[in-house]
Amino acid sequence: MPLPLPLLWVPMRVLLRYHLLSKGQWLKLVLALSLIRLASLGQL
């Protein structure tokens, strides 16, 4: 079952607000979340 998007976006918005991650870390996080979404949709 795909993960509800709000559960992913809330922590991301909090991190964006406080600027806790550098651009490199954001890229890794986005790639990881993309893989998780693909896996949850059964496309991997």
N, C-alpha and C positions, 0 to 999 in steps of 0.2 A: 504493500500500500504506500503510495507517495506521501512524503512528509508534508504537513500543512505549511504553506509558505510563510504565514505569520511567525511560526516558530523559528524560521531561519532569518527573517528580516528584522525582528526586534533586536536580537543581540548585535546584528550588523549595524543597525542604526545607532545603537548605543556606542559601539566602538567608533563609528564615524564621528559622532558628536564630540567624543573626547579625544579623538585623534591618537589612539593608543598604538596604531599599527603603521609601520612604514609602507611605502608603495610596494616593495618586494614582498612583504608579508601579506599585503592585501591580494596580490596576484596569486600567491599560493593558496590563500583562503578561498578565493573565487573559483580557482581550478578544482579544489577539493570539493566544494559545494556542487559544482557542475557534475563531477563524477558521481557524487551521492545521488543527485537528482536522476541522472541517467540510470543508475543501478536500481533506484526505487521504481522507475518506470519500466524496468525489465528490458532495457535496450543494450545492456552489456552482455 
